[in-house]
Amino acid sequence: MRFIVRAKIPTEAGNKMVKNPKFIQNLEEYINKVKSEANYFFEADGNRVLVFVVNMDSVDMIPSIAEPLFQEMGANVEFHPVMSLDDLKKAIQHMNNQ
């Protein structure tokens, strides 16, 4: 199942994070480890926000995705299941066939 993982990083933790000379290298390693389909970086409510689109076969993958964000970036982490347009079409068709 596809999820959007949203990591909101408070200012103090974010400042420390981006000053680390290995920040980009560590970020790329994380992206490769979780096999993120897409990555976005922006500001929200005055905080740095990182968004990753990941596919999870089972919920037991949540800790391996979330813990690096909690422990290494001091992030507040959210998981949101999402659908593609094709998924939405299937859902609507299924609803109409009931």
Backbone bond lengths (Angstrom), bond angles and torsions (degrees), N, CA, C in turn:
res aa  C-N    CA-C-N  psi(-1)  N-CA   C-N-CA  omega(-1)  CA-C   N-CA-C  phi
1 M - - - 1.432 - - 1.528 108.43 -
2 R 1.310 115.54 140.44 1.461 121.30 -177.89 1.526 110.07 -87.46
3 F 1.338 115.42 135.50 1.458 122.52 178.99 1.523 110.21 -129.72
4 I 1.325 114.40 148.68 1.455 120.34 164.19 1.522 105.67 -95.76
5 V 1.317 115.90 126.23 1.457 122.27 176.03 1.519 105.69 -106.40
6 R 1.318 115.48 118.86 1.474 121.54 -177.48 1.523 107.82 -111.47
7 A 1.324 115.68 120.79 1.458 121.74 179.62 1.525 108.42 -114.83
8 K 1.331 116.05 111.90 1.463 121.49 178.50 1.524 107.47 -99.84
9 I 1.329 115.19 123.19 1.450 120.54 -173.46 1.520 109.43 -110.25
10 P 1.339 117.58 117.54 1.460 120.35 177.76 1.529 111.54 -58.68
11 T 1.315 116.26 153.43 1.466 122.27 -172.64 1.520 113.55 -52.82
12 E 1.323 118.09 -49.76 1.463 120.23 -176.45 1.525 111.84 -61.30
13 A 1.328 116.70 -46.31 1.466 120.81 177.98 1.525 110.68 -64.93
14 G 1.339 116.67 -38.63 1.464 120.96 179.01 1.516 112.50 -65.33
15 N 1.331 116.62 -40.41 1.466 120.13 178.29 1.522 110.61 -61.25
16 K 1.316 115.92 -44.63 1.472 120.73 178.03 1.524 110.23 -62.58
17 M 1.325 116.22 -42.38 1.461 121.98 -177.14 1.530 111.54 -60.96
18 V 1.333 117.38 -49.59 1.463 119.60 -174.96 1.528 113.11 -74.46
19 K 1.321 117.70 -17.25 1.471 120.74 176.06 1.524 112.21 -79.00
20 N 1.330 116.41 -15.32 1.461 120.72 178.85 1.530 108.38 -68.92
21 P 1.332 118.26 121.93 1.472 120.26 -179.39 1.534 113.81 -58.76
22 K 1.314 117.23 -21.56 1.469 121.38 -179.40 1.527 111.73 -98.06
23 F 1.331 117.86 12.33 1.466 120.86 -176.27 1.526 112.06 -54.58
24 I 1.323 118.50 -53.39 1.471 121.17 -177.35 1.521 110.40 -64.61
25 Q 1.312 117.47 -41.80 1.468 120.84 177.88 1.527 110.26 -60.45
26 N 1.332 117.49 -46.11 1.463 121.23 179.29 1.527 111.04 -63.64
27 L 1.328 116.99 -39.82 1.457 121.20 178.98 1.530 110.74 -63.76
28 E 1.324 116.65 -44.51 1.465 120.59 178.53 1.526 111.22 -63.18
29 E 1.321 117.14 -38.80 1.465 120.61 177.75 1.528 110.54 -64.07
30 Y 1.329 116.49 -41.30 1.463 120.08 177.90 1.523 110.48 -63.18
31 I 1.323 117.15 -46.63 1.470 121.85 -179.83 1.524 110.54 -58.20
32 N 1.317 116.30 -43.61 1.466 120.16 178.78 1.525 111.67 -67.55
33 K 1.329 116.82 -38.46 1.467 120.83 -179.04 1.528 111.49 -64.23
34 V 1.330 117.27 -43.49 1.470 119.74 -177.75 1.523 112.27 -87.84
35 K 1.335 116.23 -2.54 1.464 122.59 178.60 1.531 111.59 55.86
36 S 1.325 114.52 49.35 1.457 120.55 -178.78 1.520 110.56 -65.87
37 E 1.348 115.41 131.67 1.469 121.15 178.61 1.521 111.86 -75.87
38 A 1.325 116.25 -31.72 1.461 122.25 -179.48 1.523 107.92 -152.91
39 N 1.340 115.99 153.44 1.457 122.11 -177.72 1.518 108.01 -139.31
40 Y 1.321 115.71 137.98 1.464 120.53 179.22 1.519 108.79 -137.94
41 F 1.320 115.59 147.95 1.456 122.00 -176.41 1.521 107.93 -135.39
42 F 1.341 115.84 128.08 1.455 119.49 -177.51 1.519 109.99 -159.87
43 E 1.316 115.75 179.39 1.459 123.21 177.54 1.517 108.80 -105.61
44 A 1.333 116.60 140.93 1.467 121.69 172.66 1.524 107.36 -148.11
45 D 1.318 115.89 130.23 1.462 121.49 -179.97 1.527 112.78 53.80
46 G 1.329 116.69 32.90 1.453 120.69 178.49 1.511 115.00 78.75
47 N 1.306 117.85 9.74 1.468 122.40 179.73 1.518 110.35 -116.90
48 R 1.312 115.67 155.83 1.462 120.13 171.45 1.525 107.50 -75.13
49 V 1.333 116.03 139.51 1.456 120.60 179.10 1.522 108.76 -130.07
50 L 1.313 115.06 133.39 1.454 122.42 175.47 1.523 106.49 -117.17
51 V 1.324 116.75 134.16 1.455 121.44 178.87 1.524 108.38 -125.14
52 F 1.317 114.88 131.85 1.455 121.78 178.98 1.525 108.44 -125.20
53 V 1.316 116.71 138.97 1.455 121.64 173.65 1.521 106.21 -103.10
54 V 1.332 115.13 116.21 1.467 119.98 -175.87 1.525 110.46 -128.64
55 N 1.308 115.21 154.96 1.453 121.48 175.94 1.530 107.52 -108.04
56 M 1.329 116.18 129.03 1.464 120.92 178.74 1.513 109.26 -120.29
57 D 1.330 115.50 128.06 1.456 120.60 176.99 1.522 111.47 -77.51
58 S 1.335 116.19 -27.80 1.466 120.15 179.95 1.528 109.22 -155.92
59 V 1.324 115.26 159.61 1.462 120.30 -176.05 1.518 113.40 -68.37
60 D 1.325 118.21 -15.99 1.455 118.78 178.65 1.528 112.50 -69.93
61 M 1.318 117.03 -4.23 1.466 121.68 175.34 1.537 111.83 -82.74
62 I 1.328 117.07 -14.66 1.468 120.33 -176.01 1.532 112.53 -55.95
63 P 1.335 120.20 -48.71 1.466 118.15 -179.10 1.523 114.29 -59.26
64 S 1.328 117.80 -39.73 1.470 119.39 -178.44 1.526 111.75 -68.78
65 I 1.327 117.23 -23.06 1.462 121.37 176.82 1.524 110.56 -86.73
66 A 1.327 117.08 -41.17 1.464 121.36 -173.95 1.523 114.18 -81.24
67 E 1.322 118.47 -41.23 1.464 120.58 -171.70 1.531 114.63 -58.27
68 P 1.336 119.83 -42.15 1.466 117.44 176.46 1.536 112.89 -60.48
69 L 1.321 116.27 -34.27 1.465 120.13 178.91 1.523 110.31 -70.49
70 F 1.323 117.60 -41.59 1.462 121.78 176.58 1.529 110.62 -64.43
71 Q 1.324 116.00 -54.65 1.455 121.36 -169.35 1.522 114.15 -77.97
72 E 1.325 118.03 -40.27 1.456 120.67 -174.03 1.526 113.10 -93.19
73 M 1.342 117.41 -22.81 1.461 120.01 -176.11 1.521 112.91 -118.96
74 G 1.325 117.91 -5.94 1.459 120.91 -178.42 1.520 113.01 63.16
75 A 1.322 116.49 30.65 1.467 122.29 -171.99 1.528 112.24 -84.41
76 N 1.318 114.21 154.11 1.459 123.03 164.31 1.520 104.72 -93.42
77 V 1.325 117.43 124.14 1.464 121.22 -169.96 1.522 110.90 -115.09
78 E 1.326 115.06 136.39 1.465 122.36 176.62 1.524 108.76 -128.73
79 F 1.333 115.51 145.92 1.462 122.58 175.21 1.523 108.10 -118.81
80 H 1.339 116.42 129.97 1.458 121.65 179.78 1.525 109.21 -130.37
81 P 1.355 118.54 115.86 1.464 119.10 175.55 1.527 108.96 -66.62
82 V 1.322 116.29 139.89 1.469 121.20 -178.40 1.522 110.60 -134.08
83 M 1.345 114.15 159.84 1.456 121.10 178.57 1.522 109.49 -121.20
84 S 1.308 115.48 149.51 1.461 121.35 168.98 1.533 107.31 -83.99
85 L 1.313 116.65 172.68 1.464 119.75 176.61 1.526 110.44 -60.37
86 D 1.330 117.51 -40.50 1.469 120.17 177.73 1.529 111.43 -61.61
87 D 1.331 117.00 -40.54 1.461 120.15 176.92 1.521 110.59 -61.85
88 L 1.319 116.94 -43.36 1.457 121.20 179.92 1.530 111.07 -63.16
89 K 1.322 116.77 -41.25 1.464 120.59 177.50 1.523 110.76 -59.48
90 K 1.336 117.19 -44.69 1.464 121.47 178.26 1.520 110.94 -62.22
91 A 1.320 117.04 -42.14 1.467 120.86 -179.73 1.519 110.95 -63.33
92 I 1.326 117.18 -44.34 1.464 121.05 179.94 1.530 110.01 -64.86
93 Q 1.327 116.24 -42.88 1.467 119.75 178.56 1.523 110.15 -61.92
94 H 1.314 116.99 -42.38 1.471 121.30 179.08 1.529 110.10 -62.71
95 M 1.330 117.36 -43.33 1.472 120.99 179.26 1.527 110.86 -61.96
96 N 1.324 116.97 -40.16 1.462 121.04 -177.41 1.527 112.69 -74.05
97 N 1.334 116.76 -20.10 1.469 120.59 179.61 1.518 113.26 -89.62
98 Q 1.299 117.77 -1.17 1.466 120.03 -178.04 1.508 111.07 -85.78
